[in-house]
Amino acid sequence: MDFFQRALIGGALIAAAGPLLGLFLVLRRLSMIGDTLSHVSVAGVAAGYLLGLGSPAAGGMAAALLATLAIERLRKAYKTYAELSIAIMMAGGIALASLLFSLDRGFGVNITSYLFGSIYTLDTADLIWIAAVTILVLAAVLLQYKEWFLMTFDEDAAAVGGLPTRTLNLIMSVLTALVISVSIKIVGALLVSALLTIPAACGLLAARSFRQSVLLAVGIAEAAVLAGLLAAGYWNLAPGGTVVLLLIAVLLAQLVIKRRLSL
């Protein structure tokens, strides 16, 4: 299996997991959580190198999980302004990452690869992690689809109805942290939230039901990732940027078509 095959497999897997979670996050007005956790993950990677961990990427995943717990705690403290917790954690993640990278000029890591992705360097271990996280996301959505659906549109009513909203929120947040952590190597910290939000935006724009939105979001993400990687490989372009620009192009095309149909 060569590097391009691994890139295609890894991209296809994360294109399934990202939009599934992203749709719930967008509808709950938590779309910026992807940017927040990605920046915190980069800070965790820097900490991993400073501490001499055998796998600095594990430091990024641990940092994202800790940030998830902190965001959930802050969301409870600022219930009326829940998005404030994301802004606070994003600022802290960016500040900590810049501070840690400045402590040691001799980092044995290419910072650019974490900011913009390096999907062509995926190895077998990376694919195993990505596959495991994707399976967890698919299982969680299948087992808790109705509960997450109810909680997404009215969390207070779901809690009154007896649903364990705190546990459901925690599961969704932890899965989001895991998806972000394994996606950074594919599209980079600066672009990773696009895989969660833009396919969801496309699905919501064209679908007539929530189920259709899920299917469209995943389908558009898969098509954009595979087409973007093929185009990037053929024309020697940045793969992460190519994928995201394709997603944006699809969204713009949908907007134009919808406007013309409404005239």
PAZAPA-4460 file (N, C-alpha, C; in steps of 0.05 Angstrom, whole numbers, plus 32768, in hexadecimal, padded with zeros to 4 digits):
% residues 263
    n_x    n_y    n_z   ca_x   ca_y   ca_z    c_x    c_y    c_z   seq   type   mol
   8011   7FE8   8000   8000   8000   8000   8012   8019   8000     1      M     A
   8010   802A   7FEB   8022   8041   7FEA   8015   8058   7FF8     2      D     A
   8024   806F   7FF8   801B   8086   8008   8000   8092   7FFE     3      F     A
   7FFC   8091   7FE4   7FE3   809D   7FD9   7FCB   808C   7FE0     4      F     A
   7FCE   8072   7FE0   7FB8   8060   7FE8   7FB1   8065   8006     5      Q     A
   7FC5   8068   8016   7FC0   806E   8032   7FB2   8089   8035     6      R     A
   7FBA   809C   8025   7FAD   80B7   8026   7F90   80B5   801F     7      A     A
   7F8A   80A5   800A   7F6E   80A2   8001   7F5D   8094   8016     8      L     A
   7F68   807F   8022   7F59   8071   8037   7F55   8082   804F     9      I     A
   7F6A   8090   8059   7F67   80A1   8070   7F53   80B8   806A    10      G     A
   7F55   80C4   8053   7F42   80D9   804C   7F26   80D0   804B    11      G     A
   7F21   80B9   803F   7F06   80AE   803D   7EFA   80A8   8058    12      A     A
   7F0B   809D   806A   7F01   8097   8085   7EF9   80B0   8094    13      L     A
   7F0A   80C4   8094   7F04   80DC   80A3   7EEE   80ED   8096    14      I     A
   7EEA   80E9   807C   7ED4   80F7   806E   7EB9   80EC   8077    15      A     A
   7EB9   80D3   8082   7EA0   80C8   808C   7E9B   80D1   80A9    16      A     A
   7EB0   80D1   80B9   7EAD   80D7   80D5   7EA9   80F5   80DA    17      A     A
   7EB8   8106   80CC   7EB6   8123   80D1   7E9B   812F   80CD    18      G     A
   7E8E   812B   80B6   7E74   8137   80B1   7E5E   812C   80C3    19      P     A
   7E60   8112   80CB   7E4C   8107   80DD   7E4B   8116   80F7    20      L     A
   7E62   811C   8103   7E62   812C   811B   7E5D   8149   8115    21      L     A
   7E68   8152   80FF   7E66   816F   80F8   7E49   8178   80F6    22      G     A
   7E38   8167   80EB   7E1C   816F   80E8   7E0F   8175   8103    23      L     A
   7E14   8164   8117   7E0A   8169   8132   7E16   8182   813E    24      F     A
   7E30   8186   813A   7E3D   819D   8145   7E33   81B7   8139    25      L     A
   7E2F   81B7   811E   7E26   81CF   8111   7E0A   81D7   811B    26      V     A
   7DF8   81C3   811D   7DDD   81C8   8126   7DDC   81D1   8143    27      L     A
   7DF0   81CA   8152   7DF2   81D3   816E   7E02   81EC   8172    28      R     A
   7E0A   81F8   815C   7E19   8211   815C   7E34   820E   8169    29      R     A
   7E40   81F7   8164   7E5B   81F1   816F   7E6F   81EC   8158    30      L     A
   7E6A   81F8   8141   7E7B   81F3   812A   7E98   81FB   812E    31      S     A
   7E9D   820E   813F   7EB9   8218   8143   7EC9   8205   8155    32      M     A
   7EBC   81F1   8160   7ECB   81DF   8172   7EE1   81D0   8163    33      I     A
   7EDE   81CC   8149   7EF3   81BF   813A   7F0D   81D0   8139    34      G     A
   7F0A   81EA   8134   7F22   81FB   8135   7F2F   81FB   8151    35      D     A
   7F1E   81FC   8165   7F28   81FD   8180   7F38   81E4   8187    36      T     A
   7F2D   81CD   8183   7F3B   81B4   818A   7F53   81AF   8179    37      L     A
   7F53   81B8   8160   7F6A   81B5   814F   7F82   81C5   8159    38      S     A
   7F7D   81DE   8162   7F93   81EE   816C   7F9D   81E3   8187    39      H     A
   7F8B   81D9   8197   7F94   81CD   81B0   7FA4   81B3   81AA    40      V     A
   7F9C   81A4   8196   7FAB   818C   818E   7FC8   8193   8186    41      S     A
   7FCB   81A9   8177   7FE6   81B1   816F   7FF6   81B8   8188    42      V     A
   7FEA   81C5   819C   7FF8   81CA   81B5   8000   81B0   81C2    43      A     A
   7FEE   819C   81C1   7FF5   8182   81CD   800C   8174   81BE    44      G     A
   800D   8177   81A4   8023   816C   8195   803D   8179   819D    45      V     A
   803D   8193   81A0   8055   81A2   81A9   805D   8199   81C5    46      A     A
   804A   8195   81D7   8050   818B   81F1   805C   816F   81F0    47      A     A
   8052   815E   81DE   805C   8143   81DB   8079   8143   81D2    48      G     A
   8081   8155   81C1   809D   8157   81B8   80AF   8161   81CF    49      Y     A
   80A5   8175   81DE   80B4   8180   81F4   80B9   816C   8209    50      L     A
   80A5   815B   820E   80A7   8147   8223   80B4   812D   8219    51      L     A
   80BB   812C   81FF   80C8   8115   81F5   80B7   80FC   81F2    52      G     A
   809D   8100   81EE   808B   80E9   81EB   8092   80DA   81D1    53      L     A
   808F   80C0   81D2   8094   80AF   81BB   8082   80B6   81A4    54      G     A
   8069   80BE   81AA   8056   80C5   8196   804A   80E0   819C    55      S     A
   8055   80F6   8192   804A   8111   8198   802D   8114   8190    56      P     A
   8024   8105   817C   8008   8106   8173   7FF6   80FE   818A    57      A     A
   8000   80EC   819C   7FF0   80E4   81B3   7FEC   80FC   81C6    58      A     A
   8000   810D   81C7   7FFE   8125   81D7   7FE8   8137   81CC    59      G     A
   7FE6   8139   81B1   7FD1   8148   81A5   7FB6   813E   81AB    60      G     A
   7FB2   8123   81AA   7F99   8117   81B0   7F91   811B   81CE    61      M     A
   7FA4   8118   81DF   7F9F   811D   81FC   7F97   8139   8201    62      A     A
   7FA4   814C   81F4   7F9E   8169   81F8   7F82   816F   81EE    63      A     A
   7F7A   8163   81D7   7F5F   8167   81CC   7F4A   815C   81DF    64      A     A
   7F4F   8145   81EB   7F3C   8139   81FD   7F39   814A   8217    65      L     A
   7F4F   8154   8221   7F4E   8165   8239   7F3F   817F   8232    66      L     A
   7F44   818A   821A   7F36   81A3   8212   7F18   819E   8210    67      A     A
   7F11   8186   8206   7EF5   817F   8204   7EE7   8180   8220    68      T     A
   7EF4   8174   8233   7EE9   8174   824E   7EE7   8191   8259    69      L     A
   7EFB   81A1   8253   7EFA   81BD   825D   7EE4   81CC   824F    70      A     A
   7EE0   81C8   8235   7ECA   81D6   8227   7EAF   81CE   8233    71      I     A
   7EAB   81B4   8238   7E92   81AC   8244   7E8D   81B9   825F    72      E     A
   7EA3   81BC   826F   7EA0   81C9   8289   7E99   81E7   8286    73      R     A
   7EA7   81F4   8273   7EA1   8210   826E   7E86   8215   8262    74      L     A
   7E7C   8202   8252   7E61   8204   8247   7E4C   8204   825D    75      R     A
   7E51   81F5   8272   7E3F   81F5   8288   7E40   820F   8298    76      K     A
   7E59   821A   829A   7E5C   8233   82A9   7E50   824B   829A    77      A     A
   7E52   824A   827F   7E47   8260   826F   7E31   8255   825D    78      Y     A
   7E1C   824B   826A   7E07   823D   825B   7DFA   824F   8246    79      K     A
   7DF5   8268   824D   7DE8   827B   823A   7DFA   8282   8223    80      T     A
   7E15   8281   8228   7E28   8288   8214   7E3B   8271   8210    81      Y     A
   7E30   825A   8207   7E3F   8241   8205   7E57   8244   81F2    82      A     A
   7E54   8254   81DD   7E6A   8257   81C9   7E82   8265   81D5    83      E     A
   7E7E   8272   81EC   7E95   8280   81F9   7EAA   826C   8202    84      L     A
   7EA1   8254   820A   7EB4   8240   8212   7EC7   8238   81FC    85      S     A
   7EBD   8237   81E3   7ECD   8230   81CC   7EE1   8246   81C6    86      I     A
   7ED8   825F   81C8   7EEB   8276   81C3   7F01   8276   81D7    87      A     A
   7EFB   8271   81F0   7F0F   8272   8205   7F24   825C   8200    88      I     A
   7F1A   8244   81FA   7F2C   822D   81F6   7F3D   8230   81DD    89      M     A
   7F32   823C   81C8   7F41   8241   81AF   7F58   8254   81B5    90      M     A
   7F52   826A   81C3   7F67   827D   81C9   7F7D   8270   81DA    91      A     A
   7F75   8260   81ED   7F89   8252   81FD   7F9A   823E   81ED    92      G     A
   7F8D   8230   81DB   7F9B   821D   81CB   7FB0   822A   81B9    93      G     A
   7FA8   8240   81AB   7FBB   824E   819A   7FD2   8259   81AA    94      I     A
   7FCC   8265   81C1   7FE1   8271   81D1   7FF4   825C   81DC    95      A     A
   7FE9   8245   81E5   7FFA   8230   81F0   800C   8224   81DA    96      L     A
   8001   8220   81C2   8010   8214   81AC   8027   8227   81A4    97      A     A
   8022   8241   81A2   8037   8253   819A   804D   8255   81B0    98      S     A
   8045   8253   81C9   8058   8254   81DF   8069   823B   81E0    99      L     A
   805D   8224   81DC   806C   820B   81DD   8080   8209   81C6   100      L     A
   8077   8211   81AE   8089   820F   8197   80A0   8223   819A   101      F     A
   809C   8239   81A9   80B1   824C   81AC   80C6   8244   81C1   102      S     A
   80BF   8230   81D2   80D1   8228   81E7   80E9   8218   81DD   103      L     A
   80E5   820A   81C7   80FA   81F9   81BC   80FC   81FD   819E   104      D     A
   8111   820B   8195   8115   8210   8179   811D   81F7   8169   105      R     A
   8124   81E2   8178   812E   81CA   816A   811A   81B4   8167   106      G     A
   8100   81BC   8164   80EB   81A8   8160   80F2   8196   8148   107      F     A
   80EF   817C   814D   80F3   816A   8136   80D9   8165   8128   108      G     A
   80CA   817A   8123   80B0   8177   8116   80AC   818F   8103   109      V     A
   809F   8189   80ED   8098   819E   80DA   807D   81AA   80E3   110      N     A
   807E   81C2   80EE   8065   81CE   80F8   8050   81D1   80E2   111      I     A
   805A   81D7   80CA   8048   81DB   80B3   8037   81C3   80AE   112      T     A
   8042   81AB   80B2   8033   8192   80AD   801B   8190   80C0   113      S     A
   801E   819A   80D8   8007   8199   80EB   7FF3   81B0   80E6   114      Y     A
   7FFC   81C6   80DA   7FEA   81DC   80D4   7FDA   81D7   80BB   115      L     A
   7FE7   81CB   80A6   7FDA   81C7   808C   7FD7   81AA   8084   116      F     A
   7FE0   8197   8095   7FDC   817B   808F   7FF2   816F   807F   117      G     A
   7FF4   8155   8082   8008   8145   8072   7FFD   8129   806D   118      S     A
   7FE7   8128   805E   7FD9   810F   805A   7FEA   80FA   804C   119      I     A
   7FFD   8103   803C   800E   80F0   802E   8022   80E1   8040   120      Y     A
   8024   80EA   8059   8036   80DC   806C   8027   80C9   807E   121      T     A
   800E   80C4   8079   7FFF   80B1   808A   800C   8096   8089   122      L     A
   800F   8089   80A0   8019   806E   80A0   8004   805B   80AA   123      D     A
   800B   8042   80AD   7FF7   802D   80B4   7FEB   8033   80D0   124      T     A
   7FFC   803C   80E2   7FF2   8043   80FD   7FDE   8059   80FC   125      A     A
   7FE3   806D   80EC   7FD0   8083   80E9   7FB5   8079   80DE   126      D     A
   7FB6   8067   80CA   7F9D   805D   80BF   7F8E   804D   80D4   127      L     A
   7F9C   803E   80E5   7F8E   802F   80FA   7F80   8042   810D   128      I     A
   7F8D   8057   8115   7F80   806B   8126   7F68   8077   8119   129      W     A
   7F6B   807F   8100   7F55   808C   80F1   7F3E   8079   80EE   130      I     A
   7F43   8060   80E8   7F2E   804C   80E5   7F20   8047   80FF   131      A     A
   7F2F   8046   8115   7F23   8041   812F   7F11   8058   8137   132      A     A
   7F1A   8070   8133   7F09   8088   813A   7EF0   8088   8128   133      V     A
   7EF3   8082   810E   7EDC   8082   80FC   7EC7   806E   8105   134      T     A
   7ED1   8056   810D   7EBE   8041   8116   7EB0   804A   812F   135      I     A
   7EBE   8057   8141   7EB2   8061   815A   7E9C   8075   8154   136      L     A
   7EA2   8087   8141   7E8E   809C   813A   7E75   808F   812D   137      V     A
   7E7A   807D   811A   7E63   8070   810D   7E52   8060   8121   138      L     A
   7E5F   8052   8134   7E51   8043   8148   7E41   8056   815A   139      A     A
   7E4D   806C   8162   7E3F   807F   8174   7E27   808B   8166   140      A     A
   7E29   8092   814D   7E13   809E   813E   7DFC   808A   813B   141      V     A
   7E03   8071   8134   7DEF   805C   8130   7DE0   8056   814A   142      L     A
   7DEF   8055   8160   7DE3   804D   817A   7DD5   8064   8188   143      L     A
   7DDD   807D   8182   7DD2   8093   8190   7DC6   80A8   817E   144      Q     A
   7DBD   809F   8166   7DB3   80B2   8152   7D9B   80C2   815D   145      Y     A
   7D87   80B4   8168   7D6F   80C1   8171   7D75   80D4   8189   146      K     A
   7D86   80CB   819B   7D8D   80DB   81B2   7D9C   80F4   81AA   147      E     A
   7DAF   80F2   8199   7DBE   8109   818F   7DAC   811C   8180   148      W     A
   7D9A   8111   8170   7D87   8121   8160   7D76   8132   8173   149      F     A
   7D6A   8126   8187   7D5A   8134   819A   7D6A   8149   81A9   150      L     A
   7D82   8142   81B2   7D92   8154   81C1   7D9C   816C   81B0   151      M     A
   7DA0   8167   8197   7DA9   817C   8185   7D95   8192   8182   152      T     A
   7D7C   818B   817F   7D67   819F   817A   7D5B   81AA   8194   153      F     A
   7D5C   819C   81AA   7D52   81A7   81C3   7D5E   8198   81DA   154      D     A
   7D75   81A2   81E3   7D84   8193   81F9   7D75   8193   8213   155      E     A
   7D67   81AA   8219   7D58   81AB   8232   7D41   8198   8233   156      D     A
   7D33   8196   821C   7D1C   8183   821B   7D27   8166   821C   157      A     A
   7D3E   8161   8210   7D49   8146   8211   7D51   813F   822E   158      A     A
   7D5B   8152   823D   7D62   814D   8259   7D49   8148   826A   159      A     A
   7D34   8158   8265   7D1B   8154   8274   7D0F   8139   826D   160      V     A
   7D13   8130   8254   7D08   8116   824C   7D18   80FE   8256   161      G     A
   7D2D   8103   8265   7D3C   80EE   8271   7D56   80E5   8263   162      G     A
   7D5D   80F3   824E   7D76   80EB   8240   7D8E   80F5   8250   163      L     A
   7DA3   80E5   8251   7DBB   80ED   825F   7DCC   8100   824F   164      P     A
   7DC2   8119   824D   7DCE   812D   823B   7DEC   8132   8242   165      T     A
   7DF3   8131   825B   7E0F   8136   8262   7E21   8120   8257   166      R     A
   7E18   8108   8259   7E28   80F2   824E   7E29   80F3   822F   167      T     A
   7E12   80F9   8223   7E11   80FB   8206   7E22   8111   81FB   168      L     A
   7E22   8128   820A   7E33   813E   8202   7E51   8136   8204   169      N     A
   7E57   8128   8219   7E73   8120   821E   7E7D   810D   8208   170      L     A
   7E6C   80FA   8201   7E73   80E7   81EC   7E77   80F5   81D1   171      I     A
   7E65   8108   81CA   7E68   8117   81B1   7E82   8128   81B2   172      M     A
   7E88   8134   81C8   7E9F   8145   81CA   7EB9   8135   81C8   173      S     A
   7EB9   811E   81D5   7ED1   810C   81D4   7ED6   8102   81B8   174      V     A
   7EC0   80FA   81AB   7EC3   80F0   818F   7ECD   8107   817D   175      L     A
   7EC3   811F   8181   7ECC   8136   8171   7EEA   813A   8175   176      T     A
   7EF3   8138   818E   7F10   813C   8194   7F20   8127   8186   177      A     A
   7F16   810E   8185   7F25   80F8   8178   7F26   80FD   815A   178      L     A
   7F0F   8105   814E   7F0E   810A   8131   7F22   8120   812A   179      V     A
   7F21   8136   813A   7F34   814C   8134   7F50   8143   8136   180      I     A
   7F57   8133   814A   7F73   812B   814F   7F7D   811A   8137   181      S     A
   7F6D   8108   812D   7F76   80F7   8117   7F74   8105   80FC   182      V     A
   7F65   811B   80FB   7F62   8129   80E1   7F77   813D   80DC   183      S     A
   7F86   8146   80F1   7F9A   815B   80EE   7FAF   8153   80D9   184      I     A
   7FB7   813A   80D9   7FCB   8131   80C6   7FC1   8131   80A9   185      K     A
   7FA6   8131   80A6   7F9A   812F   808C   7F97   814B   8080   186      I     A
   7F8B   815D   808E   7F86   8178   8083   7F94   818E   8093   187      V     A
   7F9E   8189   80AB   7FAC   819D   80BA   7F9A   81AB   80CE   188      G     A
   7FA6   81B7   80E3   7F97   81C4   80F8   7F87   81DC   80EF   189      A     A
   7F92   81EA   80DA   7F84   8202   80D1   7F6C   81FC   80BF   190      L     A
   7F6A   81E3   80B6   7F54   81DD   80A3   7F42   81C6   80AC   191      L     A
   7F48   81BA   80C3   7F3A   81A2   80CC   7F1D   81A7   80D1   192      V     A
   7F15   81BE   80DB   7EF9   81C3   80E0   7EE8   81C4   80C7   193      S     A
   7EF5   81C8   80B0   7EE6   81C8   8096   7EDA   81AE   8091   194      A     A
   7EE7   8198   8098   7EDB   817D   8094   7EC3   8178   80A5   195      L     A
   7EC0   8187   80BB   7EA9   8184   80CC   7E92   8196   80C4   196      L     A
   7E99   81AE   80BB   7E84   81C2   80B7   7E7A   81C5   809A   197      T     A
   7E8C   81C6   8087   7E84   81CB   806B   7E72   81B5   8060   198      I     A
   7E79   819B   8063   7E66   8187   8059   7E4B   8188   8067   199      P     A
   7E4B   818F   8081   7E32   8192   808F   7E22   81A9   8083   200      A     A
   7E2F   81BF   807D   7E22   81D6   8071   7E16   81CE   8056   201      A     A
   7E24   81BF   8046   7E1A   81B6   802C   7E02   81A4   8030   202      C     A
   7E03   8192   8043   7DED   817F   8048   7DD4   818E   8051   203      G     A
   7DD7   81A1   8063   7DC0   81B0   806D   7DB4   81C1   8058   204      L     A
   7DC4   81CA   8045   7DBA   81DC   8030   7DA8   81CD   801C   205      L     A
   7DAF   81B4   8016   7DA1   81A6   8001   7D8D   8192   800B   206      A     A
   7D8F   8188   8023   7D7E   8173   802C   7D63   817D   8036   207      A     A
   7D50   816A   8037   7D35   8171   8041   7D30   8164   805C   208      R     A
   7D42   8155   8066   7D3F   8148   8080   7D5B   8145   808D   209      S     A
   7D5B   813F   80A6   7D74   813C   80B4   7D83   8124   80AA   210      F     A
   7D75   810E   80A4   7D82   80F6   809A   7D8F   80FB   807F   211      R     A
   7D81   810A   806E   7D8D   8111   8054   7DA5   8123   8058   212      Q     A
   7DA4   8135   806B   7DBC   8146   8071   7DD4   8135   8078   213      S     A
   7DD0   8121   8088   7DE6   810F   8090   7DF2   8101   8077   214      V     A
   7DE1   80F6   8067   7DEA   80E7   804F   7DF8   80FA   803B   215      L     A
   7DED   8112   8037   7DF9   8125   8024   7E14   812F   802F   216      L     A
   7E15   8135   8048   7E2E   813F   8054   7E44   812B   8051   217      A     A
   7E3F   8112   8057   7E54   80FE   8055   7E5B   80F9   8037   218      V     A
   7E47   80F8   8026   7E4C   80F3   800A   7E5D   810A   7FFD   219      G     A
   7E56   8123   8004   7E65   8139   7FF9   7E82   8139   8004   220      I     A
   7E85   8133   801D   7EA0   8132   8029   7EB1   811D   801C   221      A     A
   7EA5   8105   8018   7EB4   80F0   800B   7EBD   80F8   7FEF   222      E     A
   7EAA   8103   7FDF   7EB1   810B   7FC4   7EC6   8120   7FC3   223      A     A
   7EC4   8134   7FD5   7ED8   814A   7FD6   7EF3   8140   7FDE   224      A     A
   7EF4   812F   7FF2   7F0E   8124   7FFB   7F1C   8114   7FE6   225      V     A
   7F0D   8101   7FDA   7F19   80F1   7FC5   7F21   8101   7FAC   226      L     A
   7F0F   8112   7FA3   7F15   8123   7F8C   7F2C   8136   7F92   227      A     A
   7F2C   8141   7FAA   7F41   8154   7FB2   7F5D   8147   7FB3   228      G     A
   7F5E   812E   7FBE   7F77   8120   7FBF   7F81   8119   7FA3   229      L     A
   7F6F   8110   7F92   7F77   810A   7F77   7F81   8122   7F68   230      L     A
   7F73   8139   7F6B   7F7B   8152   7F5E   7F96   815B   7F69   231      A     A
   7F99   815A   7F83   7FB2   8162   7F90   7FC9   8151   7F87   232      A     A
   7FC5   8137   7F84   7FDA   8126   7F7C   7FE1   812A   7F5F   233      G     A
   7FCE   8130   7F4E   7FD3   8134   7F31   7FE1   814E   7F2B   234      Y     A
   7FD8   8164   7F39   7FE3   817F   7F34   7FF7   8187   7F49   235      W     A
   7FFE   8176   7F5B   8012   817C   7F70   8009   8194   7F81   236      N     A
   7FF1   8192   7F8C   7FE6   81A7   7F9D   7FE5   819E   7FBA   237      L     A
   7FE0   81B1   7FCC   7FDD   81AA   7FE8   7FC3   819B   7FEB   238      A     A
   7FC4   8182   7FF5   7FAB   8171   7FF6   7F96   817C   8008   239      P     A
   7F9E   8185   8020   7F8A   818F   8033   7F7B   81A8   8028   240      G     A
   7F8B   81BA   801E   7F7F   81D3   8013   7F6D   81CD   7FFB   241      G     A
   7F75   81BA   7FEA   7F66   81B3   7FD2   7F4B   81A7   7FDA   242      T     A
   7F4B   8196   7FEF   7F32   818A   7FF8   7F1F   819F   8003   243      V     A
   7F29   81B1   8013   7F18   81C5   801F   7F0D   81D8   800A   244      V     A
   7F1D   81E0   7FF7   7F14   81F2   7FE1   7EFF   81E4   7FD0   245      L     A
   7F01   81CA   7FCC   7EEC   81BB   7FBE   7ED2   81BC   7FCD   246      L     A
   7ED4   81B8   7FE7   7EBC   81B9   7FF8   7EAE   81D4   7FF6   247      L     A
   7EBE   81E9   7FF7   7EB3   8204   7FF5   7EA7   8209   7FDA   248      I     A
   7EB4   81FE   7FC5   7EA9   8201   7FAA   7E8E   81F3   7FA7   249      A     A
   7E8B   81DB   7FB4   7E71   81CD   7FB4   7E5C   81DE   7FC2   250      V     A
   7E63   81E9   7FD9   7E50   81FA   7FE8   7E47   8212   7FD7   251      L     A
   7E5A   821F   7FCB   7E54   8237   7FBA   7E42   822F   7FA3   252      L     A
   7E48   8218   7F96   7E37   820F   7F80   7E1B   820A   7F89   253      A     A
   7E18   81FE   7FA1   7DFD   81F9   7FAC   7DEE   8213   7FB1   254      Q     A
   7DFC   8227   7FBB   7DEF   8241   7FC0   7DE5   824E   7FA6   255      L     A
   7DF6   824C   7F92   7DEF   8258   7F78   7DD7   824A   7F6C   256      V     A
   7DD8   822F   7F6C   7DC2   821F   7F61   7DA8   8225   7F70   257      I     A
   7DAA   8225   7F8A   7D91   822A   7F9B   7D86   8245   7F95   258      K     A
   7D97   8259   7F92   7D8D   8274   7F8D   7D7F   8276   7F72   259      R     A
   7D8B   8269   7F5D   7D7F   8269   7F43   7D65   825B   7F42   260      R     A
   7D63   8245   7F51   7D4A   8236   7F52   7D33   8245   7F60   261      L     A
   7D3B   8257   7F72   7D27   8266   7F81   7D1D   827E   7F72   262      S     A
   7D2B   8286   7F5C   7D22   829D   7F4C   7D0A   8297   7F3B   263      L     A
***
